[in-house]
Each structure stands twice: as C-alpha cells, then as structure tokens.
Amino acid sequence: MTKKEFKKLFHNKLIILDGGMGTLLQKLGLPSGVCPEEWAIQNTELLIKTQSQYREAGSNILYTFTFGANPIKLKEYGLSDQTFEINRLLALAARKAAGDDVWVAGDISSCGSLLWPFGEIEFEEAVESFKTQVKGLLAGGVDLFVIETMLDIQEARAALLAVKELCDLPVMVTMTYEGERTLMGSDPVSALVTLQSLGADAVGCNCSSGPAEMVSLIAQMKPYARVPLIAKPNAGKPRLEKGKTLFDMDAETFASYTTALVEAGVNGLGGCCGTTPAYIEKVAAVARDLKPVKVERKPYSLACSNRQTAAIHPSLPFTIIGERLNPTGKKALKEALLKGDMETVAELAREQVEAGAVLLDINAGVPGINEKETLVAMVNAVCNAVPAPILLDSSNAEALEAALRIYPGRAVINSISGETEKLEKLLPLAQKYGAMFVLLPVDDHGVPETAEERIAIIKKVYDRAKKLGFNKEDILVDGVVMTVASNAHGAKEALKVVAWCSGKFRANTTLGLSNVSFGLPGREAVNSAFVAMAMAKGLSTAILNPNNEQMVQTVRASDALMARDLNAVNYTSLYAGQKSGSAQPQKEKAVSKTLYEAILSGSRESAGELARLGLLSGRTAKELIDQELIPAIQKVGDFYEKKQYFLPQLIRGAEAMEKAMEVLTPELVRDSGDQPHQGTVVIATVKGDVHDIGKNIVAMLLKNYGFKVIDLGKDVDADSIIHAAKTNNADIIALSALMTTTMSQMPLVMDRMREAGLDIPMMVGGAVLDKKYAESFGAHFSNDAYGAVKLAKSLMNSK
Amino acid sequence: MTPVQVMRGLKPQYNKRLIYTRLGYDRERTSLSPELEQEVERLLTLTENTLNITAAYRMVEIKRIDSPAIVLEDDTVLSGVRLAELLDGCDQALLMLAAGGSRIMDLIHRLQEENRMSEAVVVDAAASEITDSALDIVMAHVTTLLRSRGRALTSMRFSPGYGDFEITQQRDFYRLLNGEAFGITLNEACLLIPEKSVFAIAGIGKQ
C-alpha cells in the first residue's frame, strides 16, 4: 500500500481496526510465562482462526501478532536471533487471516527496556533492533506498519525512523496515556506534532484508557492533526482480582462511545485489552452510519519538545525565543561549553523559561570545540531541564543531523538560507526529521540590502521547500535586521519583510532582535522600540533575552495593544501594582498597612519595615509586640486550627513575626534590660532519626511565641539532651521521631531524666506517635506544630 | 529473580492536590491568595527541576503465602496481613525503588538554613509526593512488559511502614534492590538516606 492509498482509505470513511488478542489466545491455551509469539507460530492455525474472527467482525486492518517480537524482548526467551523469522511467519499468518479484502499492519511495540536517558538502551541500538523486526515483517508481506502502546515518545521515534529508513509503507503510531499524558510526560498534542512531522501517516492512542478517556485525547489532537487519528481503547479500566485481570465494560457500552469518538475527530477505531470480535462487530455496526468529522485545522506553526508544544501565530501572544544559550559574546557560557559543563546550560535554560521564553535557541559554535558532540549534549541538558522546545542554531550539517535525530520532539533549524550549499544539505535534513526551519533570505551573493531582494529569496527557498512537502506553517521567515549604526535603513527593510510575510505571504516571522542596536548606546531602548514596531507589522517571534525586563514588558504591552492579549488580561496580571516609571514588574502583593496585617498575611518584608516605622512613630517595642504582633500571631494560629490557613501560611506568619522581632528585640532589651521569655525549651530529633523539618517548624514557632529555644538538631543521644537541659535550666524537653524504629528512644530519654533527677515535662511529636504511646512513659503529645506551642504554654502555666 | 532494571531522569506526573493535602490544605475551608498560590506553583516547579529521580525494579517469585508471611524465592520473608491480601493469587512480586537524589535534600536544608521555612515545607512535601509518583511510571512500564505475556500487576502497591508491614523490612528491599548502588544508605533505624527514597511492592498475576 502506498502512502497515497492509505490517505485515500480514510477519505470520508471510518476505518475499523482489530481488537485484543492476548485474552482470546489464552482461552485457546496460550500459557503464561512463555513467549507468546513462539507459541503462536507453533499454533498457527489457532492464530489465523482468531484473527479471522476480526475480519469477519468488520475490521479493515488486522495487526500481526508481533507485539513482543523485538530482539531485545525476545532475548528473554533466548529467541533474539530468530527475530526476522518470527516476524516473517507471523506476518504471513496475518496475511492468511486477512484474505484479499483486509489490510495487514506489521505490529511493533516497546522493546521492553527504556531508552536513554531513562534507561540503558541507546537510541541507535533501539533503531537497529526495530529494523530487524521491520525486515521480518516486510518479508512477510505486510501492507503497512503500526507502532503501538508506546509510553516514551523517543522509543516511538526510534521505531518510526526504523520503518522510514527501510521502506515507504504507511505507518500508524499510537501512544498510551495515563490520564492526560504518557507516563514519560508527553501530552497528546506534542506527541501528535512530533510523530506527524516525522512522517507518521496516522497518529492516536491505545491501551490503558477506556473509550470515555480517549474522547478527550482525540479532541485535544484534532485541531492540530494533519493526518488521520486512530484510537484503540481498552474495555474500561482493568482490575486485578485474586491474580486475574478483569475488564468490566461490555461490548454494548464500549460501542456506545463510537459516536462521541467520531465527533471528537477519530478516523479509525478498534479495541485493545479486554475487547473481542464481539466488541469490534458492534463498533463497526455503529460506525457504518457515521462519517468522520472535518475540523478546521489551526493555522499555527508548531514546534514541540517531548512535553510541551509551542504554537506560533500573529494572532497569538508573541513567542519569545530565548537567546542566552548562544555563546557568541558570552564568555562564561563559552567557558562552560569548553569544560563540558552542562549544568550551566541547564540553569540558563531554566532562567529563560521562568522569565517567559517559550522556545530556546541553542548554539554550540565555539572555536576548538566538537560542535556535534556539544550540540547533542546541550540538547539533552535542555530537554532534561525544561519543557520548552528548541531552535538548533547551527549551519554544520553533521551537528544538526545528530541533534535532530535524538531530539524527542519537533525542533526548529536556525537557519536555512538561499545559499546553494545550505539548501542542498539542510533542507533534506529538515524534511527527514520533520523539523521546522527559520528561512533566512540570504543567498550566495550575501545579505541583500533591500526588502524586495530578500522577498525574492524567500519565494525561491519556499518553492524549493514546498516540493519537499513543506508548507508555510513549517517556516519562520527571518526579516534579517542589520544594525542601524552602520546601515541607516537596516531596521526599515527588515520591517518591510515582516509586513510582507504577515500580510501577503502569510507566514510566521522572526528576527534576531538585538542585532538592530549593535554598536549603539542605550541598546535596550533601541531594541524595545524596534520590537514594538515589528510587532505592529505582525512579527510572530523574536530571539531575545527573556531576562531583560524592559524588553519583555514592551513585548507584553505590544501584545495588549495589538489585541494578541485580549483586554490586556495577561499584561494586567503580570504588572498590576507596578509603580509608574518602574520597569520592574511588581511580583509581590501591595505592602500591608499595619504590622498586624503584615503578620496575618505573612509579609516578611513589610513586617520588618512596619516595625521600624512603628518605633519611629514613637511607639515602644513592648507596645508593638503586645498590641500588634502577639494578637496577630495568635490569630494566625487560630486560622490554622480552623484550617482556614494551611501550613505554609502558618509558617509565613511566623517568619513575618521573626522579621519584626529582629527590629524590636534590641529595643526591648534596651528598654527592659532583659528579653523576657515564656520558658526555655530544649528540642531535638532523637538518636537514629534524621528527619528534622517538623522539629524545625516547632522550634521556629516556639521562638515566635516567646519561648527561648535550645535546638540540638537531629540524631541526638539521650545524654546530650539531658546535659543541655541541665545546663540551660530548661523548663521543657521536646522530642521528635518519625520512625517506629526511633520512637523507642523517647522512653529512654525519660528514664535518663529520672535518673538525673530532672523533674521537667517532656513533650513529643512525630507522625508515628499518638497520645497513648506518649502517656505510656509519662510524656505529653502534640499532633502538629501549632499544637506543640499550645501544649508548651499550657505546661508552663501549670508549673 | 530478574536482574535489577534501572530507570533514570524520570519526570513523573503527580497530583498537586495531594501535596496541598500534605500541607494541611482543606478545599472547603482554606483560603489561598492568588499570590501564595503562584508562590506554591513556583516551588513545585523548583522541586521538579531539583529532583533527580532514579527508579529501579526487579521481579521475584513468590514461593508461598501463609498470611501474614510471604516467602520469596530466596527465602526472604515479608510479613503483613494486608500485604498478604494484596498478593493473594500472585505468583510473583514486583519490588521497586524510587530515589529523589541528594540535590533535593541540599535544597531543603539550605532553605531552612536561610530561614525560608515556609518554602522548605512546600518543597519537602512536594519532593515526597513527586518521588513516590515515579513508582507509577515503574508500574506502568512493567504493566506493558507483562501484557504481552498475559500477566498483570496489582493496581495497588505497599511500602514498608504501611500498616503492619514493618519499616524494618526496608533492610530486605535494600538488599534485594541493591540500594547502595543508587547512593542510598540505610541507617540502623532503617531510615533511607537521602530521605526522599521509597521502596514498594506490588503483585504480579495472570491476566
């Protein structure tokens, strides 16, 4: 079957796939613990008979029974050297079952081991293992391929490349989702964009979910799909009962979701675990009266990582492409790359994404470096650190291919120009790996001065790209901005190109923004003015420094002005409360008016400042503590007890109080000659236990509520606790333990206290403790941090 | 007993609501300002970016189950009535480990040292939840492997310290999964260090 024929198959018609095979063959005697494929070959007639049932039920495509016939998986049974033959024979069996009127899809699934960086299998090792399987299936005469039940998009890519590099047959790819993402974190849209760009002829989902859950998955994909969508749900959610897996959804109920799936956008439908020919028959009956829906595809340019898709269009908020992973002019990054320091790369990636970059430009062009190795290492570091998709900024074909091959998403090549060598070497790479590219209107004669000359190059490159299957959504046209310091019209010509692209040509655009101001003073102002002008002309994206607040605010303001941020909702949320004249977004809420409010709202910065202002206004430290701080912190505790506040709010209140007390304590000591306190508490986590965050919270709150706290830390033995209590004239000992194995230290400490004649109360806390246990050795129990404060106060009051 | 399989650099999906619940959030009663919610989101992202999650698993035969005892193929005895119920009908057990790494503990300690306790508690709660969620990836991966063999996993998993499944059984998991190879130590009190590490067990039976 050709790809054209495959596409035609789905024209105005719903295609019926097959259903589950494992359970059916088990009923016919497939034992557990053996290689299912080997058993199937030994029982070919049973296999053919079972698969025929799906043909009779109405399936248009049968999958070969080769789900686990990958050499890496077959190795467990000592059969990896028979991969080719196993696949060939099982393909032949499916062919017999299919007859002349049903297509046969060679079924490829996970190799059973995770690919790097999650597991030990290298990408190329996976590709080669899938190729062995593909060769066998081709020899068995399959009409097309299906790659299914994939949890990892990278493994799906490896299988897809394996097929593409061996034949031109159509390929369907379905991923398995747990909820809204695969377990390796891919969302349906990113998976779709990656796979359809890489050449999958149909994309979808199978297994794990029932039909209801798949409606949502298909609906998410449909507006972005350039290929048919397919779904093979399970018969509901499985449950294991006394060692047996049961699926609770019957065939009638399963088929009742057909309409919803079709309305969501599905073009092909089958079943997975728990389904039988009866299920497929019912689905086929419903589908007979339905036609696939046509959904208007969103005209966006789409780049993606394995976890996130970036949609680019002049109607959408401006897309910021972070420039800080380009070592040109950046000494620190150059040095990091020379040293192979990818942690710096990861940190720069995070900083840019946190500041609002949607894509990241990555460049490994440092003299003396192995660009290929470094670019690949940078890609892996960025992928691991952030979900943002990337631009591969290189003209080195070898480096680009290595990076494109292992990138588990859809990258953007920055850039492909009209230069002959670039067109010949880089355009085929973009096609092979399904990448977008930045179209640079430069040719063998250099950078044209005028917009008209650049437009001519744009048309020429696009015509060439169109022949390879690209369309306008696959490109970002670079307006080519030259510095106005040496070219007075540098900015204007670039703006003309942007205007033509977004108007007549209808393609997305980009600019290397900071080029415009090279050599000028006040570069920020020049860049900001230029980006605003360019956005008014329809600029979609730009490569800039996302950590430059002035630039980013200009972009956001321009979004609001150009109705790309309707009603300035995003702009307002980012900059509400900003003082006029300030380029900094106000990230914190408005300053509290009183010290009481500052404690209640947990505003540390305001608390310190308001305490200072309070003293300046003539109030004493004692007045401020008694009239504002103590009532406030008590209110915080009250809110916490009523669950109106949760733990971070309780602690923020305490932190704010600490800040205020830092200001007030010296005044208090000066006024009264002493810092009064409610009592002295020696606190520790017991020996053998290193959990201390709970203990630290208690210590902090006790201090804030006026106690003197001697914190001995964690893993503290009984003698040290007794010694500290004696030395500091402690009023209370407070102990924490989080394990059943360490809580036994507490009665030990109590015994030592008695031996030492230390007659003070002990209070204890920790997740494994309860009141009964504490009372069994004479201690007092509190079940949370605020409870500990109240308990301490009550113990002091009863002294 | 299958060899120990390792999975690195995992970025699990997780339920944010469970993290909020760990922090005492009550959907009906707790009022959360947009600024604080944004701050919590920032800390969740920080936690995700700082965790370096490694998981490991192996499948072991179950010799027999005489509740509460579960005897494994190497005569290791696990004990727990609820655990025995979970594994009832299963002929294999899946032993699992998820470890968040030491960088996350460094972050939590540093935040406390810098008196940023409110941030530390959020990161601490998030790190525990996200690391535990890595076991979902292990289980889904193993489910796919088992599917073609006509076998399936229990949907639940247990960890030592749960109910009557004593924390001291961490020693057996540590040995069977070779915890040392993952930079984890087990102290005398059976505490795993770095602390964001968790062992778990699920059952494998016929489909």
Boltz contact constraints between the chains, C-beta under 6 A:
constraints:
  - contact:
      token1: [A, 22]
      token2: [B, 150]
      max_distance: 6.0
  - contact:
      token1: [A, 26]
      token2: [B, 150]
      max_distance: 6.0
  - contact:
      token1: [A, 32]
      token2: [B, 150]
      max_distance: 6.0
  - contact:
      token1: [A, 32]
      token2: [B, 151]
      max_distance: 6.0
  - contact:
      token1: [A, 32]
      token2: [B, 206]
      max_distance: 6.0
  - contact:
      token1: [A, 36]
      token2: [B, 148]
      max_distance: 6.0
  - contact:
      token1: [A, 67]
      token2: [B, 148]
      max_distance: 6.0
  - contact:
      token1: [A, 68]
      token2: [B, 148]
      max_distance: 6.0
  - contact:
      token1: [A, 110]
      token2: [B, 144]
      max_distance: 6.0
  - contact:
      token1: [A, 112]
      token2: [B, 145]
      max_distance: 6.0
  - contact:
      token1: [A, 114]
      token2: [B, 7]
      max_distance: 6.0
  - contact:
      token1: [A, 117]
      token2: [B, 8]
      max_distance: 6.0
  - contact:
      token1: [A, 117]
      token2: [B, 9]
      max_distance: 6.0
  - contact:
      token1: [A, 118]
      token2: [B, 7]
      max_distance: 6.0
  - contact:
      token1: [A, 118]
      token2: [B, 8]
      max_distance: 6.0
  - contact:
      token1: [A, 118]
      token2: [B, 9]
      max_distance: 6.0
  - contact:
      token1: [A, 119]
      token2: [B, 7]
      max_distance: 6.0
  - contact:
      token1: [A, 149]
      token2: [B, 144]
      max_distance: 6.0
  - contact:
      token1: [A, 178]
      token2: [B, 140]
      max_distance: 6.0
  - contact:
      token1: [A, 181]
      token2: [B, 13]
      max_distance: 6.0
  - contact:
      token1: [A, 183]
      token2: [B, 137]
      max_distance: 6.0
  - contact:
      token1: [A, 183]
      token2: [B, 140]
      max_distance: 6.0
  - contact:
      token1: [A, 185]
      token2: [B, 11]
      max_distance: 6.0
  - contact:
      token1: [A, 240]
      token2: [B, 152]
      max_distance: 6.0
  - contact:
      token1: [A, 240]
      token2: [B, 154]
      max_distance: 6.0
  - contact:
      token1: [A, 240]
      token2: [B, 205]
      max_distance: 6.0
  - contact:
      token1: [A, 242]
      token2: [B, 88]
      max_distance: 6.0
  - contact:
      token1: [A, 242]
      token2: [B, 89]
      max_distance: 6.0
  - contact:
      token1: [A, 243]
      token2: [B, 89]
      max_distance: 6.0
  - contact:
      token1: [A, 243]
      token2: [B, 90]
      max_distance: 6.0
  - contact:
      token1: [A, 243]
      token2: [B, 205]
      max_distance: 6.0
  - contact:
      token1: [A, 243]
      token2: [B, 206]
      max_distance: 6.0
  - contact:
      token1: [A, 244]
      token2: [B, 206]
      max_distance: 6.0
  - contact:
      token1: [A, 245]
      token2: [B, 152]
      max_distance: 6.0
  - contact:
      token1: [A, 245]
      token2: [B, 207]
      max_distance: 6.0
  - contact:
      token1: [A, 350]
      token2: [B, 49]
      max_distance: 6.0
  - contact:
      token1: [A, 384]
      token2: [B, 9]
      max_distance: 6.0
  - contact:
      token1: [A, 589]
      token2: [B, 35]
      max_distance: 6.0
  - contact:
      token1: [A, 643]
      token2: [B, 26]
      max_distance: 6.0
  - contact:
      token1: [A, 643]
      token2: [B, 29]
      max_distance: 6.0
  - contact:
      token1: [A, 643]
      token2: [B, 30]
      max_distance: 6.0
  - contact:
      token1: [A, 644]
      token2: [B, 29]
      max_distance: 6.0
  - contact:
      token1: [A, 644]
      token2: [B, 31]
      max_distance: 6.0
  - contact:
      token1: [A, 646]
      token2: [B, 23]
      max_distance: 6.0
  - contact:
      token1: [A, 646]
      token2: [B, 24]
      max_distance: 6.0
  - contact:
      token1: [A, 646]
      token2: [B, 25]
      max_distance: 6.0
  - contact:
      token1: [A, 646]
      token2: [B, 30]
      max_distance: 6.0
  - contact:
      token1: [A, 647]
      token2: [B, 23]
      max_distance: 6.0
  - contact:
      token1: [A, 647]
      token2: [B, 24]
      max_distance: 6.0
  - contact:
      token1: [A, 647]
      token2: [B, 121]
      max_distance: 6.0
  - contact:
      token1: [A, 648]
      token2: [B, 118]
      max_distance: 6.0
  - contact:
      token1: [A, 648]
      token2: [B, 122]
      max_distance: 6.0
  - contact:
      token1: [A, 651]
      token2: [B, 117]
      max_distance: 6.0
  - contact:
      token1: [A, 651]
      token2: [B, 118]
      max_distance: 6.0
  - contact:
      token1: [A, 652]
      token2: [B, 118]
      max_distance: 6.0
  - contact:
      token1: [A, 655]
      token2: [B, 118]
      max_distance: 6.0
  - contact:
      token1: [A, 688]
      token2: [B, 188]
      max_distance: 6.0
  - contact:
      token1: [A, 688]
      token2: [B, 189]
      max_distance: 6.0
  - contact:
      token1: [A, 693]
      token2: [B, 124]
      max_distance: 6.0
  - contact:
      token1: [A, 696]
      token2: [B, 112]
      max_distance: 6.0
  - contact:
      token1: [A, 700]
      token2: [B, 117]
      max_distance: 6.0
  - contact:
      token1: [A, 739]
      token2: [B, 167]
      max_distance: 6.0
  - contact:
      token1: [A, 739]
      token2: [B, 189]
      max_distance: 6.0
  - contact:
      token1: [A, 739]
      token2: [B, 191]
      max_distance: 6.0
  - contact:
      token1: [A, 740]
      token2: [B, 167]
      max_distance: 6.0
  - contact:
      token1: [A, 741]
      token2: [B, 167]
      max_distance: 6.0
  - contact:
      token1: [A, 741]
      token2: [B, 189]
      max_distance: 6.0
  - contact:
      token1: [A, 741]
      token2: [B, 190]
      max_distance: 6.0
  - contact:
      token1: [A, 742]
      token2: [B, 189]
      max_distance: 6.0
